[in-house]
Amino acid sequence: MKKQLLIKNGVVVNEDRQFKADVYIQDGVIQKVGEIDQSSLPNDCPVLDVAGKLLVPGGIDTHTHFQLPFMGTVAVDDFDIGTKASIAGGTTFIIDFVIPSKGESILKAYDQWRKWADEKVNCDYSLHVAITWWSEEVSRDMEILVKERGVNSFKVFMAYKGSFMVTDEEMFHIFKRCKELGAIAQVHAENGDMVHEGQKKMLEMGICGPEGHEMARPEEVEAEATNRAIMIANRVNTPVYIVHVMSKGAAEVISKHKKEGKKVYGEPIAAGLGVDGTHMWNKDWRHAAAYVMGPPIRPDPQTKEVLMDYLASGDLSCVGTDNCTFCADQKALGKDDFTKIPNGVNGVEDRMSIVWENGVNKGKLTPSEFVRATSSAAAKIFNIYPQKGRIDVGSDGDIAVWDPQATKTISASTHHHAVDFNIFEGIQVKGIATHTIVSGNVVWENNTLKTVKGSGKFVPRKPFGCVFDGIVTRDELRNELLRKVDREPYTGPVIVLDK
C-alpha cells in the first residue's frame, strides 16, 4: 500500500519564492506541488488542511552533538531525544559530528556513531567527521569515508590543546586532502595556545567560576584563528566552513574575506543569535554554568544583532546549534574550576523560532531568506540539495507547517530535551512549527510527538558539491602567475662562510 499525504491550502516558501499551493507526498517523496484536485487522488488519502499557514522545507541543523562523550561525561540528548526535540521545532534533518580521540581510527569512530544513531534517530541524518590527528592512515581512511561511507565534510579543532587541537601544519595537510577528495573543510576557530594561557591566567587570579570561561577566550582569540584558518584554506585553494561563529570580530573577518572572493562559509548558531553571555556572570553558579560553551556566547548584548545582520546579508551562510547538552549536575564537575565545566548548550528545538523571531519579526529576513538560513543554504553547502532544503517535485517529503502568528514561551518545563535547563528560558517567540512532516508522515501535531524511534535513515552525501565550483579555474589562474624566470647561471663571486 502506498503511503500518502495531501497538504491543502498552504503557502509554499522556498528560498527563491513563495506561492499558494497544495502538496502531495507519496512514499516519502513530493509528487505534486500546485493546485491539486482531491478527487484525482485515492479516497483514503489523508488530508491536512493548513489554511493560513506557511509550508517551509524541514529545517536542517548543520551542527549537533548527540550523546557525545566529552570532558568525562556524556551529553544527555541522545539520538532519540535529540531528534525528537528537533522535530518539535520544525527541523527534520541533522548533521552530527563523529569525534575520534587522538590516535583512534576514524573509521572505527564513524562505525560507532552510526551504531548509536541508526537505532535511535526519528528523522534523517548525516555525519561530519573530525580529524583530531594526522597520519597516512588517517589520509587513507578519509578517502574510504568519502568514497564508501557518504561523508563529504571533515572538521579540525584549533582549540582544546592536548586533546582535539591540530597544528597549522597538520591543518594544511588535512585541507589539502579535503580538496583532493572533494570534501569541505570545517574549522572550530579559536587560538588554542592563547586559550590555554588565558585559562592559566584566570585560575592564577583566583577566577574559577563560569565567567572565567569567556575571559580566558575573548573575541580576538576567535577572530585571529578564523583569519588564520581562512588564510590556510586559501593557500590550499579549498572551500572552508567556520563552525559556530560567535563574535562580531570573527564574523567581520569572514565578511572581509568573502568580499575578497575567498571560498568561506560561516555558521552562526541559535545560542549566539538568541542570548548574550552576561548570564555567565550570574550569582547563581548553576545558572551561569549552563551557558558555558566554546567559543563562548559573548557578553556584548549587541553581538546577536550583528550576527543576524551578517546572516541577513549572506556573509554568514546557515544556522546550526552546536546542540550539546549537559545537566546541571554534570556541569558541576567544574564547580571549583571553570575549565572542567562540560562545554555545551541546547538549541536544536528552538533554532528555527529564534531565527524567525530575531530575523523575520525584526524585518531583517524575509520568509524566503529564513528558508535559506535554516535549510536550503545548508543543503547546498553539504550537497544534499534539492533532496533536502526545498519543497518541489522529487524532493523528500520533509516539511514544517509554520504559523507566523502562533506564539510560545520557551521553557525547560515544556521543551523536549533531556537537559534540565534551557538557555532561552522565558523568551517568547512568535512563529512556530504547528506540524512537522518527516518523509510524508505527520510526526508533530497539536504539541504532540508521533515519532518512531529508529525510523530515520542515514543520508550519504557526495563529494565535489557546488562549493567546489570554480576551484579548478582558480588553480589554473593562480598557476599562470607562478612563472619561473629564465636567466643565465650566476658566475660571480660567492662569500666563503667560516666553518
N, C-alpha and C positions, 0 to 999 in steps of 0.2 A: 504494500500500500504506500502511495506517495505521501510524503509529509508536506503539508501545505499551510500557507497563511496569506490572507489578503488584508492589507492595511489600507483603510479607506480615508479619504478626505484630509490628508496631511499636506504639509508644505515641505517639500524636499529641499534640504540645504546642503549643497556641495561647496567645495572651496571656490568654484568659479561662478556659481549662480544658484538662485533659489526659485522654486516654481511649485504650483499646486499639482499634486499628483497622487495617485494610488500606487501601491507597490505590492506585487505578487511574488511570493517566495515559494519555491518548490525544492524539496530535498536539500535545504540549506543554502540554495543559490538564488539570487534575484533573477526572475524570468521576465517580468514586465514592469515598466515604470511609465505612468501616464494615466489617462482616463480608462479605467477597466470596467467593462460590463460584467457585473457579478454573475449574470445568468450564463456567461460563457464558461464559467468555472464549475467544477463538480458541486453538487448540492451540499456535500458535507465539508466543504472548505471553510475552516474557521475564519471569522471576520473580526478585525479590530478597528473600530471607528475612532479616529484620533482628531476629529474636527477641532480646529483652532490651535492645534499643536504643530510643532516642527518635527520633521524626521531628519536626524543628523546621523552621519556614519558613526558606528560604535567607536568610542574613544580608544586610542592607543596610548598606553603608558610605556614609554621607552626605557624606564629605569626603575625596576623593583628588585628587592632582595627578600624574597620569601624564605622563611625558615633558615636564614643564613647563620652558620656558625661563626661567631665573631666576638673577639675580646673575652673569651672564656665562657660565653653563653650562646644561646640560640634565639634568633628573632621569633617572636610568638605568633606572628601571622604566617602560617604555613601556606602551601599552595591551595589548599581548600579554602581556608578562611580568607586569605588574601584575594583570591579571585571572586569569592562571594562579595567582599567589600567593593571590589572594582565594579562588579555588575550592578550593585546597588547605586552606584554613582554614574552609570552610563558608559563605563569603559568595558570593552568586550575583547580586548587583546592586550597582553602584557609581554614585555621582553625582560626576562630576568637575567641575572649575571652568574655565570659559573666562576667561582673564585678559588683556584687551587692554592695550596700552600707553596712556599718556595721549595723547589725540588720535586714537587708532586707532578705526576703525569697529568697533562691537561686533558688527555683522552679519558683517563680514569675519573677525573673530576667531572667531566661532561657526562659520562655514563651515570655517575651518582646523582647529578641534578636531574637528569631525565627520569631516573627511577623515582626520585622524590615527587616530581611534577606530574608525570604521566598518570599516576594512580589517584591524583587529587584534583587536578585543575577542572574548573567549571566553565572555562572558556578556552579558546585557542591561545597558544603562547609560542614564544620562540626564546632563544638564548644567545646572549653575548658571552664571550669567554675572556677572562682576564689573563694577561701574561705577566706573571709575577717573578719570573726568572728567565734566563736566556741561554739556549744551548742549541746544538744541531738537532737534538731530539725534539725540542720544542718547535723548531722550524719545520721539521718533517711532520709533526703532529698537527700543526696549523694547516698544512695542506690537506691532510686527511679530514679535518673538521670542515674545511671549505668544500672539498670535492665530494665527500661522502656523508657528512652529518648535518648539512644545511646551515652552517654558521657563516656569516659574512661580516662580522664585526668583532674586533679584539680591543680590549681596554688595557691601558697601563696606568699605574699609580705613580705620581711624582711625590706622593706623601706616604706616611706610615713607614718611616725609616726602620729598618731591621726586620720588616715583615713583607709588605707588598711592594715597597718602593723599588723602582728600577733607576739606573743611572741614565744620563743623557746619551751615552754611547750605546747602551742597550736599547734605549728608546729609538735611536736612529735605525738600528738594525731591525727592530720589530716593525717600524714603519715601512722600511724597505720590503720586508716580507709581506706586509699587508698589501702594498702596492702590487707586488708580483702576483698575488693571489686574487686581487680584486676585492679585498675586504676593507671596510672603513676602519681607520684607527680612531680609538676613543681615548680620552685622557681625563683622569682626575688631576686637575691642575692646582697644586699647592707646592711651594718650595719646601720639600721635606726636611732639608737641613735647617732652614730657618724656623720651621715649626718646632723641630726638636730643641733648638736653642731657646726658642720662646717659652716652651713648656718648662725647661730647666729654670729659666729666669723667674717665671711666675711662682714656681714652687719654692725657690730660694727666698722670694719676697714674702712667703707665707700666704700667697693667694692660692688656696687649694680648692675653692668652690667652682661651680659651673661657669661663673663669669671669666675665670682664668682661661677657659677653653677658647673663647673668642679673642681675648687679648694676646694669647700665645700665637695665634694665626690670623693676624689682621689682614685687611683688604689688600694691601700692597703685596703680601705673600702670595695671594691668589692671582693677582694681576700679573706679577712678574712671571710666574710659572705658565700662565696662559700664553703670554707673549713668547716665551721660550718654546713651548710646545708647538705653536703655530710656525715659528721660525724653523724648527727642526723638520716639521712636516713639509714646509715649503722647500727646504733644501732637497728633500727626497722627491718633491713634487707629487704628493699624495693627499687626498682629502682627509681632514681631521675634524673630529666631533668632540667638543668640550662638554663633558657632562656636568650637571648641577652648577650652572653659573650663578653665583650667589652674591656678587658685589657689583657696584657701579663701575669700579675700576676694571674688572675682568670683562664686563660687557662692552666697555669703551674700547678695550684692546681688540676684541672680536670685531666690533663695528669698523674700527680703523683698518684692520687687515682685509675685511670683506670689501671695503671701498677701494682697496688697492688690488682687488681681483684675486685674493687668496681663496683657496677652497677650504673654507672653515664654516662649521655649523655649531651653534651654541644652544644649549638646552637649559632654560630656566626650569625651576621646579615649583610645585604648588606651595611649598613652605616659604620660599623666597618671594612669591607673588602675593601671599596671603597674610603673613605676620611679620613682625620685626623681632630682633634678637634681644630687646631690652628685657624680655622675660628671664634671661639668664642671670639678671641682677635681682630677681625677686627674692624676698626674705625667706620664703618657703623653699627649702632646698629641693624637695621632691618636684615642686612646680618648675623650678629653674632647670633642674637636670633633664626634665622631659624635652627641653628644646635643644639639647646638645646633639649636634650632627656635624659632619665635616664635608666641605668647608662650612663654617658657621653661618647661621642666619644672622645677618648684620643688624647691629643696634640702631643704625640710622633709619628712622621711620620713613624716609623718602625713598629708600632703596627699592621697595616693592613697586612704587610708582614708576621709577626709572626703568626697572626691568620690564615692566609691562609696556612702556613706551618702546623699548628696543624690540620687544616681541611684536608689537603692532607694526613697526617699520619693516620687519623682516630681518633685521640684523641678528636677532635670536630666532631660532627656527621652529622648535616644537617643545611642548611642555611634558616633562616627566614628573616623578615624585621622589625618587630615591627612598621609596617606602621600605623602612627597615625598623620594625617596632620592637621595643623592649619595655616591659612593665616597670613600674616604679621600683620594685624590689631588685630587679636586675640592674637598673641604673644605679642603685645604691652600692653596687660593687665599687663605685668611685666616691663614696661618701667622704673620704679623707684625702682624695687625690683625684682631681678632675680628669687626669689622663687615663683613668681606669673606668670612667663612665662609658658604657657601650654607646657608640655613636649611632643615632638614627631616630627618625620621626615617622609619623603616619602621613598619609596623603592620597592614597590610591582611590579612596571612596569620594573624597571631596574635591579632587583636582578639577573636574570639569565645571562644577558650580563656582569654585573660586575664580577660575578664568572668566566665566560668564559675568560674575558679579563685578570683578575689578577691571574687566575688559569691555564687554558689551554694554553693561549697565552704566559705565562711565564714559561711553562714547568713544572709546579707544579702539575697539574692534567691531567690525560688522559681524553678523551671524556667519557669513561665509569665511571671514578671517578667523573666527572662532573654530570653525571646522579645520581650517588649515593648521592652526596652532595645536589642536587637541587630537588630530587624526591624520589628515592627508599628507602633511609635510613629513611626518614620521614614516608613513607608508612608503613614500617616495625615497627618502634617505636610505631606508633599510630594505628597499627593493621588494616590497610586497604590494605595490600599487598596480592596478586598481582592485586586486583581490580584496584588500582591506583599504579602508580610508575613503570609500566612495559608495554612493548609492546609485547603482547603474546595472543594466543587464549584464549578467556574468559575474558580478561581484558577490562576495559572500553575504549572506543574509544576516549581517550584524548591524543592528540599528538601535539608536536611542530615541525614544519619543520624548521630546524636550518641551516642557511647558515654561515659557519665558515669564509667566505671571505667577507661577507657584512659588511658595517660599518655604524655607525650613530654617531652624536654628540648629547649628551643628553642635553636637554634644557626644561625649563618651558614653553617656547613658543610653543613647539610641543608635550609635554607629555599629557597624558590622565587623569591626576589627576585634582581635583578641586582646589588644593592648588596653590598659586601664586609664588612658589619658588621651586627649585629643588636642593638638596644638592650636586648632581653630575653635576651641570651646567658646560657645556663646556668640559666635559670629552668625548673623542672619544673612542668608543668601536668597536672592530672587532669581529663579531659573534653575530647574532641577529635572532629572530624568524621572518621568512618571512610569515609564515602561522601558525595559531593556530586552532586546531580542537578540538571541545568540543562535546562529545557524537556523534561523527561522522559527525558533522556539521562544515564546514569551516567558522569560525566567525571572523578571522583576515586574511586579504589578501590585497596585494597592498596598505599597510598602511591605510587600511580602516576597521573599525569595522562593523560587521554584526550581532551583538548580539541581543538577545531578552530578554528584562527585565523580570525577574521572571522565566526564563526557567531553571535555575539551581535547583538542589534538595539537600535537607539535606541528608547527608550520615551518618547513625548511625555507631558507632564503638563499637565492642565487647570488653569486659574486658579480662584480662589474655592473652595479646598478647605475642609475643616472648621475650619481655623484662623481663617477669617473669620466663623464662626458668631457671631452676636450683635453684630457691628461696627455694622450699621445701627441696631440698637436703642440701642447705646451713644451713637452720634451724636445720635439723636433726644433721648435723655435729657439729654445734655450741652447741646444747643442750647436745651432748655427752661430751663436755668439762666442762659442768656445773654440777659437781658432789658434792653431799653432803658427808662430812666426817663423818663416824660413829665413835663416841668416847664415853667414859664413861662420865656421867654427872659430872660437876665440883662440888667439895665438899669442896674446900679450903676456906680460909678467904676472905671476901669482905669488902672493906672500907665502913665506915659509913659516909655519907655526912651530913654536917650541914644543918639544915632546914632554 
